[in-house]
Amino acid sequence: MTVQEQSTLNEEKETGSTRVFFWLATIEMAKDHPFGAGAGAFQYYGPVYIPSHIHTGGSKNRAVHSTWFETLSEAGFLGLIFFCLMIWYTFKAFANVRKELWRQNDFINSALVLAIGSSFVTFIVCMSFINRMRAEVLYWLVALSACCLNMYVANSNENTTETSRLNDKRRYK
């Protein structure tokens, strides 16, 4: 219940203390627009859903201050599910690549993948408090996870298959 309480605001506390109200307003908006309301939806519809007693600094046409809630307001529940799946599979791709590199004792490339994966996790944490759904770096990191998966895991499986085929040919000669 303390989430919805608002203390006396001053200019320093405005953004941090009102952010929760923006998130709650987004949930209410998603109930009315379950498939999303399109790009810039919260800025457009926000004034309808933000309670009138909330001080937002002169304008209620504000950003929602969270990529998760931005995705919910713009793409709806289904869009949020797909967005979360993209994040989950990207994270799993980095983990699988590192596991394969450790299996191959390739610690240099494992450290490189760890650095890229760590930047992905850091970006995910940061985007929880700012609107970054359209940030290029998010999709670069997703693409890098696919590249790493292709370079280190898929090629490793192809090499393993090719080696086993060669061994089979030698065995039957």
Phi, psi and omega in degrees: 000336181287346178298325184268004177274143179232125179274179177299129184262147166230179187298327182289326185267351190303306186295312183294320184278336179271346182303319180297323178293326176295319180294316178296322177295324178295321178297318177295321179294321180294331176295324179278334181232073186295338178259015180088164181241011176093176183299137180070022186298316184292322178298325182281310185268350183309314181301334179288327188258340178282127180303145185293336181279357181274124178277119182244018175083033174100335180220137177268356176276081186238165174285154183281344176064038173191128180295326180298314181285330174299315179296317179299315182289327185268325184245354178080188183295318179296318178297321178295321178298313180295323177297315178296321177296320177299316179296314182298312182292330175293314178300315179295324179298314178299319179295318179294321178296315179297320179298317179294319179293324176293322178298325179274000184058035178261080188283335179293308179292330176297321178293323177297314179294324176298318179296316179294316178297323178293322177294326177296312180298318179298318179296320180298318179296314181296321183289352175290343184238005175217159177280108180223026182297328182259014180288130182300323186299327178301313184283335172296316181293323175298315179295322178296325178295320177294320178297315179298318178299316180293315184290316190259329183260308182296315178294326177295318178294322177295317179296321178295318179294317179296318179297318180293325176295318179296319178296322178296318179297318180294322182294323184270359179282000000 
